[in-house]
Amino acid sequence: MDYEGKIYRPWPEADSLLIQTTIGCSHNKCTFCDMFREKKFRVKPIEQVFADIEEARLHYRHVGQIFLIDGNVMALKTEKLLTILNKVTETFPECNRISLYAGYNDLRRKSVEELKQLKAAGLTMAYVGLESGDFQTLERIKKGMTPEEAIEGAANAKAAGIQVLASFIFGIGGRDRSKEHIEATVKLLNILQPEEMAPMALAIQPGTELEDEVIRGTFVLPTKRQVLEEERYLLENLDDFDTFYWGDHGNNIVTLKGRLPAARKLFLKQVNDAIKHHSSAKEDVLETFAW
């Protein structure tokens, strides 16, 4: 496979075939992220994408899931993305799930009709980074998105029948804005109602702007207790819409995975137990380590 640079995929896509469709991330400005720092965003030549798809067919007799990388594949022009999806489904007729990275702004910029075409061509799910519902936090981390734009993008995806997995970060508001961050994030999630969600506890990535802010003291890391209390607030205040909770990222203090609202009581008990008994909840700062 003709992969370029470091390759990332969401942990729920561990069993998926990865097809590199774009190089890098179309935004690539978030202060907390170093996934695509070494890459300049560009669209991979269609001939290379097709060659990768055909080569993969030679090696795999059965492919049930395919994930299109790199960052913000949804930024592609609809016509080109349709061409790639059609090639995937023609080559792997047994594939029942095609997913990709997207931004809420990418979903917002495409019409519902375009998204319906992508859905009909085989696109199942978009993994979208929400990070926070707090406008001030979004501005601080240079997300390039407002809560209102997220609402518009989510509405387009729902209208088209494309499922969304929304990821967000416990602790990204820092020690001083933990309360505002989680309250606004839960409020926004209750509007977006993503089909799946993936919370991650903050981990400072080496070489990022956010690491520089930590070093300078302009961003003060939240305590582990604050991170746990953010998760507790979310579980207590999330509305009763059906969603799958991927709370088992390696950064998270408590490992939670299951469907909400059915698992709410169990999850809350585990988080409350961690707050009460887990020694890490008493520690003053979070560790920093690379993904």
C-alpha positions as CSV (number, residue, x, y, z in Angstrom):
1,M,0.0,0.0,0.0
2,D,1.3,3.4,-0.9
3,Y,0.9,5.1,2.5
4,E,2.6,8.4,3.0
5,G,3.8,9.6,6.4
6,K,2.4,8.6,9.8
7,I,-0.9,6.9,9.6
8,Y,-3.8,7.3,12.1
9,R,-7.2,5.7,12.4
10,P,-9.8,5.8,15.2
11,W,-9.5,2.9,17.7
12,P,-13.0,1.6,16.7
13,E,-11.6,1.0,13.2
14,A,-8.8,-1.4,14.3
15,D,-10.1,-4.1,12.0
16,S,-10.7,-1.9,9.0
17,L,-8.7,-1.8,5.8
18,L,-7.1,1.7,5.5
19,I,-7.2,3.5,2.1
20,Q,-5.3,6.7,2.0
21,T,-7.3,9.2,0.0
22,T,-6.0,12.6,1.2
23,I,-2.6,13.5,2.6
24,G,-2.7,15.3,5.9
25,C,-5.5,17.4,7.4
26,S,-7.3,20.3,5.6
27,H,-7.4,22.3,8.8
28,N,-4.2,21.2,10.6
29,K,-4.2,24.2,13.1
30,C,-5.6,22.7,16.3
31,T,-3.2,23.5,19.1
32,F,-3.5,20.1,20.8
33,C,-2.9,17.9,17.7
34,D,0.3,16.7,16.1
35,M,-1.1,14.0,13.9
36,F,-0.4,15.7,10.6
37,R,2.1,18.4,11.4
38,E,4.7,17.0,8.9
39,K,2.2,16.9,6.0
40,K,0.9,19.6,3.8
41,F,-2.7,18.8,2.9
42,R,-3.4,17.6,-0.6
43,V,-5.6,15.2,-2.5
44,K,-4.0,11.9,-3.4
45,P,-3.9,11.3,-7.1
46,I,-6.9,9.1,-8.1
47,E,-4.7,6.7,-9.9
48,Q,-2.7,6.0,-6.7
49,V,-5.9,5.5,-4.7
50,F,-7.3,3.1,-7.3
51,A,-4.0,1.2,-7.3
52,D,-4.1,0.8,-3.6
53,I,-7.7,-0.5,-3.7
54,E,-6.8,-3.0,-6.4
55,E,-3.6,-4.1,-4.6
56,A,-5.6,-4.6,-1.4
57,R,-8.1,-6.8,-3.3
58,L,-5.2,-9.1,-4.3
59,H,-4.2,-9.6,-0.6
60,Y,-7.5,-9.9,1.2
61,R,-10.3,-12.4,0.3
62,H,-12.8,-10.7,2.5
63,V,-13.0,-7.0,3.7
64,G,-15.9,-6.1,5.8
65,Q,-14.9,-2.6,6.9
66,I,-12.9,0.2,5.1
67,F,-11.7,3.5,6.6
68,L,-10.6,6.3,4.3
69,I,-7.6,8.4,5.6
70,D,-6.0,11.0,6.2
71,G,-7.7,13.8,8.0
72,N,-10.9,15.5,6.7
73,V,-11.5,13.2,3.7
74,M,-14.9,14.8,3.5
75,A,-13.2,18.0,2.3
76,L,-12.8,16.3,-1.1
77,K,-15.1,17.5,-3.9
78,T,-18.2,15.4,-3.9
79,E,-17.7,14.1,-7.5
80,K,-14.2,12.8,-6.6
81,L,-15.3,11.2,-3.4
82,L,-18.2,9.5,-5.2
83,T,-15.7,8.1,-7.7
84,I,-13.6,6.6,-4.9
85,L,-16.6,5.2,-3.1
86,N,-17.8,3.6,-6.3
87,K,-14.4,2.0,-6.9
88,V,-14.4,0.7,-3.3
89,T,-17.8,-0.9,-3.5
90,E,-17.2,-2.4,-7.0
91,T,-13.9,-3.9,-5.8
92,F,-15.1,-5.0,-2.4
93,P,-18.8,-5.9,-2.8
94,E,-18.8,-7.7,0.5
95,C,-17.8,-4.5,2.4
96,N,-20.7,-3.3,4.6
97,R,-19.1,-0.3,6.3
98,I,-17.1,2.6,4.8
99,S,-16.1,5.4,7.2
100,L,-13.9,8.5,7.1
101,Y,-12.6,11.5,9.0
102,A,-14.6,14.7,8.5
103,G,-15.1,18.0,10.2
104,Y,-18.5,19.5,11.0
105,N,-17.7,22.3,8.6
106,D,-17.1,19.8,5.8
107,L,-20.6,18.4,6.5
108,R,-22.0,21.9,6.6
109,R,-20.4,22.9,3.3
110,K,-21.9,20.0,1.4
111,S,-25.6,20.1,0.6
112,V,-27.9,17.4,2.0
113,E,-28.4,16.1,-1.6
114,E,-24.6,15.7,-2.0
115,L,-24.4,13.9,1.3
116,K,-27.3,11.6,0.3
117,Q,-25.4,10.7,-2.9
118,L,-22.4,9.8,-0.7
119,K,-24.6,7.7,1.5
120,A,-26.1,5.9,-1.5
121,A,-22.5,5.3,-2.8
122,G,-21.7,3.4,0.4
123,L,-20.5,5.9,3.0
124,T,-21.7,4.8,6.4
125,M,-20.1,7.0,9.1
126,A,-18.1,10.1,9.6
127,Y,-15.7,10.5,12.5
128,V,-15.9,14.2,13.5
129,G,-13.8,16.0,16.1
130,L,-16.0,18.2,18.2
131,E,-13.5,18.6,21.1
132,S,-15.7,21.1,23.0
133,G,-19.0,22.9,22.9
134,D,-17.6,26.0,24.6
135,F,-17.0,28.8,22.1
136,Q,-14.1,30.2,24.1
137,T,-12.4,26.9,24.3
138,L,-12.9,26.2,20.6
139,E,-11.3,29.6,19.9
140,R,-8.4,28.9,22.3
141,I,-7.5,25.6,20.6
142,K,-7.9,27.1,17.1
143,K,-10.6,24.6,16.1
144,G,-11.8,26.8,13.3
145,M,-15.5,26.0,14.1
146,T,-18.3,27.4,16.2
147,P,-21.0,25.5,18.0
148,E,-23.5,26.9,15.5
149,E,-21.6,25.5,12.6
150,A,-21.4,22.1,14.3
151,I,-25.2,22.1,14.7
152,E,-25.6,22.9,11.0
153,G,-23.1,20.2,9.9
154,A,-24.7,17.6,12.2
155,A,-28.2,18.4,10.8
156,N,-27.0,17.9,7.3
157,A,-25.5,14.5,8.2
158,K,-28.7,13.4,9.9
159,A,-30.9,14.5,7.0
160,A,-28.7,12.4,4.7
161,G,-28.7,9.3,6.9
162,I,-24.9,9.4,7.5
163,Q,-24.0,8.4,11.0
164,V,-21.6,10.5,13.0
165,L,-19.2,9.6,15.7
166,A,-18.3,12.7,17.6
167,S,-15.1,12.8,19.6
168,F,-14.4,15.3,22.4
169,I,-11.8,15.9,25.0
170,F,-12.2,15.9,28.8
171,G,-9.9,18.5,30.2
172,I,-9.4,20.6,27.0
173,G,-10.7,23.7,28.8
174,G,-7.8,23.5,31.3
175,R,-8.0,23.9,35.0
176,D,-9.6,27.3,34.8
177,R,-12.4,26.5,32.3
178,S,-13.3,22.9,33.1
179,K,-16.9,23.7,34.3
180,E,-17.7,25.9,31.3
181,H,-16.2,23.4,28.9
182,I,-18.1,20.4,30.0
183,E,-21.4,22.2,30.5
184,A,-21.3,23.7,27.0
185,T,-20.2,20.4,25.5
186,V,-23.0,18.4,27.1
187,K,-25.5,21.1,26.0
188,L,-24.2,20.9,22.4
189,L,-24.2,17.1,22.4
190,N,-27.8,17.1,23.4
191,I,-28.6,19.1,20.3
192,L,-26.3,17.2,18.0
193,Q,-27.3,13.7,19.3
194,P,-24.5,11.8,17.5
195,E,-25.1,8.1,16.8
196,E,-21.8,7.4,18.5
197,M,-19.5,9.4,20.7
198,A,-15.8,9.0,21.8
199,P,-14.6,11.0,24.8
200,M,-10.8,11.2,25.4
201,A,-9.0,12.5,28.4
202,L,-6.5,15.2,27.5
203,A,-2.9,14.2,26.8
204,I,-0.4,16.8,25.8
205,Q,1.4,15.9,22.6
206,P,5.1,16.8,22.3
207,G,5.8,19.6,19.9
208,T,2.3,21.1,19.8
209,E,1.3,24.7,20.6
210,L,-0.6,23.4,23.6
211,E,2.6,21.9,25.0
212,D,4.3,25.3,24.6
213,E,1.3,26.9,26.5
214,V,1.7,24.3,29.3
215,I,5.5,25.0,29.5
216,R,4.9,28.8,29.6
217,G,2.1,28.4,32.2
218,T,-0.6,30.0,30.0
219,F,-2.5,26.7,30.0
220,V,-2.8,25.0,33.3
221,L,-3.5,21.3,33.1
222,P,-6.7,20.1,34.8
223,T,-6.4,17.7,37.7
224,K,-7.4,14.1,37.2
225,R,-10.3,14.7,39.6
226,Q,-11.6,17.5,37.3
227,V,-11.4,15.1,34.3
228,L,-13.4,12.5,36.2
229,E,-15.9,15.1,37.3
230,E,-16.3,16.2,33.7
231,E,-17.2,12.7,32.7
232,R,-19.6,12.4,35.7
233,Y,-21.3,15.6,34.7
234,L,-21.7,14.4,31.1
235,L,-23.2,11.0,32.2
236,E,-25.6,12.8,34.6
237,N,-26.8,15.4,32.1
238,L,-26.8,13.8,28.7
239,D,-30.3,13.5,27.4
240,D,-31.8,10.0,26.8
241,F,-31.0,9.7,23.1
242,D,-29.6,6.5,21.7
243,T,-25.8,6.6,21.2
244,F,-22.8,4.2,21.6
245,Y,-20.3,5.5,24.1
246,W,-16.6,4.7,23.2
247,G,-15.2,5.7,26.5
248,D,-12.4,3.2,26.3
249,H,-9.6,5.3,24.8
250,G,-6.2,4.6,26.3
251,N,-6.0,8.1,27.8
252,N,-9.1,7.7,29.8
253,I,-8.9,7.1,33.6
254,V,-12.0,4.8,33.6
255,T,-12.7,2.4,30.8
256,L,-16.3,2.6,29.7
257,K,-17.8,1.1,26.6
258,G,-21.5,0.5,25.8
259,R,-24.8,1.9,24.7
260,L,-26.4,4.9,26.4
261,P,-28.8,5.6,28.0
262,A,-29.0,1.9,29.0
263,A,-25.5,1.8,30.6
264,R,-25.8,5.2,32.3
265,K,-26.2,3.9,35.9
266,L,-23.4,1.4,35.6
267,F,-21.0,4.0,34.0
268,L,-21.9,6.6,36.7
269,K,-21.1,4.1,39.4
270,Q,-17.7,3.3,37.9
271,V,-16.8,7.0,37.6
272,N,-18.1,7.8,41.1
273,D,-16.0,4.9,42.5
274,A,-13.0,6.2,40.7
275,I,-13.5,9.7,42.1
276,K,-13.9,8.2,45.6
277,H,-11.2,5.5,45.6
278,H,-8.8,6.0,42.7
279,S,-5.5,7.4,43.9
280,S,-5.0,9.2,40.6
281,A,-8.0,11.4,41.3
282,K,-6.0,13.0,44.1
283,E,-3.0,13.8,42.0
284,D,-2.6,17.4,41.0
285,V,-1.8,17.1,37.3
286,L,-2.2,14.8,34.3
287,E,0.8,13.2,32.8
288,T,1.8,14.2,29.3
289,F,2.6,11.6,26.7
290,A,2.4,11.0,23.0
291,W,-0.4,9.2,21.2
